[in-house]
Amino acid sequence: MRNKSIAVLTSGGDAPGMNAAIRAVVRTAIFHGLKVLGVRKGYEGLIKGEMFEMSLSSVADIIHRGGTMLQTARSPEFATPEGREKALNMMEVFGVQGLVVIGGDGSFRGARDLANMGIQVIGVPGTIDNDIPYCDRTIGFDTAVNTVVEAIGRIRDTTSSHNRANIIEVMGRNSGDISLYAGLAGGAESIIIPEVNASVEDVCKRIMHGRNRGKLHSIIILAEGVGGAFEMAKAIEGKISVETRVTILGHVQRGGSPSAFDRILASRLGAKAVELLLEGDTSKMTSQYRSEIGAFDFDEVLSAKKEFSGEIYSLARILSI
């Protein structure tokens, strides 16, 4: 692999820290004598040949920036055998022997397909959802949690002023991790996530317990994978006559400067990806798992289920009584 070319792309939803990972890939590769090509707009750009050579200067002053300098896009064409063949042909045209894919599980499925076609591919887990197995944290998760915690504090101020309840819907797809960790850190009364069944009655009971001891606010965190925030607000008002508002945080959770944790994690995982390519590895994902930096086969990652922390959920319920 030495003295050859690799490419790097970001795919799927953007996440804070992706730029730090790109920077680590580029600078580690150049340090080891590799030529690096950046691919714009993910797999769509790979198909269309939107590649450019990257230098040390290309990734200067980006470690603190949110989003992804390489941009990202959905690519229905890449999901087809014909589209993947076009991508493979384009990599041959540009002389690319290895590829680093920064993204989530959907991105890794595409990366595995390319690996099965004979290209050396390594994945780096970049998604705010923290829904990738064999990862303590995915790149962007820590920043997203901090964004939600900050929002909880602001919403609590206005909720207290009006003596209301507020349901805050947060992102995460079918994973409740952002809701769970932000809810614990933000002192929410109720945390409603896909992994645990919750009832309106339990939420109402917690609201009333708080009111009976003088609380002026009630914060309920609801994961988007559960849905139904407005319906739940109506149900609460119908049962206990407490005015309940809904705040949907949306894509604000994806933006912003990455936390120090995400910058460090992204740097370590990006550098590890290049090291794996140099060692001849392929079809693997870099990861920090149980506090150790390592790698797992795509097949293993994509067939497993993300571990849910029942301990954190139980602690959050205990501390919110």
BELDA-V891654 format. One record per residue. RES is the residue in one small letter. SS is DSSP state (H for helix, E for strand, - for the rest). OMEGA is omega in whole degrees, -180 to 180 (999 if undefined). NEAR is the number of other ideal C-beta (glycine too) atoms within 12 Angstrom. Layout:
# BELDA-V891654
res=<RES RES>
ss=<SS SS>
omega=<OMEGA OMEGA>
near=<NEAR NEAR>
This chain:
# BELDA-V891654
res=<m r n k s i a v l t s g g d a p g m n a a i r a v v r t a i f h g l k v l g v r k g y e g l i k g e m f e m s l s s v a d i i h r g g t m l q t a r s p e f a t p e g r e k a l n m m e v f g v q g l v v i g g d g s f r g a r d l a n m g i q v i g v p g t i d n d i p y c d r t i g f d t a v n t v v e a i g r i r d t t s s h n r a n i i e v m g r n s g d i s l y a g l a g g a e s i i i p e v n a s v e d v c k r i m h g r n r g k l h s i i i l a e g v g g a f e m a k a i e g k i s v e t r v t i l g h v q r g g s p s a f d r i l a s r l g a k a v e l l l e g d t s k m t s q y r s e i g a f d f d e v l s a k k e f s g e i y s l a r i l s i>
ss=<- - - - E E E E E E - - - - - - - H H H H H H H H H H H H H H - - - E E E E E - - H H H H H H H - - E E E E - - H H H - - - - - - - - - - - - - - - - H H H H - H H H H H H H H H H H H H H - - - E E E E E E - H H H H H H H H H H H H - - - E E E E E E E - - - - - - - - - - - - E - H H H H H H H H H H H H H H H H H H H H H H - - E E E E E E - - - - - - H H H H H H H H H H - - - E E E - - - - - - - H H H H H H H H H H H H H - - - - - E E E E E E - - - - - H H H H H H H H H H H H - - - E E E E E - H H H H - - - - - - H H H H H H H H H H H H H H H H H H H - - - - - E E E E E E - - E E E E E E H H H H H H - - - - - - H H H H H H H H H H - ->
omega=<-178 -178 178 -175 171 176 178 177 173 -173 -180 179 178 180 177 -177 178 179 177 178 177 180 -179 179 -176 -174 177 179 -180 177 -178 174 179 169 -177 175 173 179 179 172 170 -177 177 177 177 178 -175 178 179 -177 178 -180 -179 180 175 -179 -179 -175 176 173 177 -174 -176 -175 176 -180 178 -179 -180 -177 -179 -178 173 -179 177 -179 -180 179 180 177 -180 179 180 177 176 179 179 179 -179 177 177 179 -178 178 -178 179 -178 -176 172 -180 179 -177 -178 -173 177 178 -179 176 176 179 178 178 179 178 179 178 174 179 173 -178 174 180 175 -173 179 178 180 -171 -177 -175 -179 177 179 173 170 179 171 179 179 -177 -177 179 -180 178 179 177 180 180 177 179 178 -180 -180 -179 178 180 -178 178 178 -179 -177 179 -177 164 179 174 179 179 -178 -176 -180 -176 -178 177 180 -172 179 179 -176 -176 178 179 178 -178 -178 177 180 178 -180 177 -175 -173 -178 -174 -176 177 179 -179 175 -180 179 178 -180 179 -180 177 -177 176 179 -179 -178 175 169 180 -179 -177 173 -179 179 179 -178 179 -179 179 175 178 175 -178 -178 177 179 178 178 -180 178 180 180 -177 -173 176 175 179 -174 179 179 174 177 -174 175 -169 173 -179 180 -172 175 179 -179 177 177 180 -179 178 -180 179 -179 180 -179 -177 177 178 179 180 179 179 179 177 179 180 179 180 176 178 179 176 172 -175 163 -176 -175 174 179 175 -179 -179 179 179 177 -179 180 -179 -173 178 -178 177 180 178 177 -179 175 180 179 180 179 179 180 179 179 -175 -178 -179 999>
near=<25 18 14 23 32 45 51 54 54 48 46 43 35 39 50 43 49 54 42 44 51 51 41 38 53 41 28 34 44 27 17 24 16 33 27 42 38 39 45 28 28 42 45 30 34 47 33 24 22 24 31 21 23 32 17 17 13 24 33 17 13 34 29 22 27 33 28 44 32 43 24 35 28 20 29 15 23 36 20 16 16 14 24 30 21 25 42 28 20 30 33 19 18 29 18 36 28 42 51 56 54 50 46 43 36 31 46 45 30 42 49 31 32 41 31 19 24 18 33 34 47 50 57 56 57 60 48 50 41 46 41 45 28 35 40 27 39 52 53 54 45 36 45 47 40 29 38 45 31 23 35 37 22 22 35 29 17 20 33 20 14 18 20 30 45 41 46 48 37 51 41 43 30 24 36 39 43 49 52 41 38 43 40 33 29 36 25 43 42 44 45 41 40 28 26 25 13 30 16 29 18 24 37 29 24 33 40 22 19 29 22 13 13 10 24 21 33 41 46 48 51 45 45 31 26 31 22 23 32 18 19 35 32 21 26 38 23 16 21 25 16 34 22 37 29 29 29 26 37 19 20 24 40 33 25 29 22 40 30 18 25 42 31 23 40 49 35 32 48 46 32 35 49 41 31 38 42 28 18 16 27 33 34 37 48 47 37 32 27 13 12 15 28 25 30 33 27 35 22 22 33 30 16 21 16 32 20 24 23 15 13 27 31 17 18 32 26 11 18 30 17>
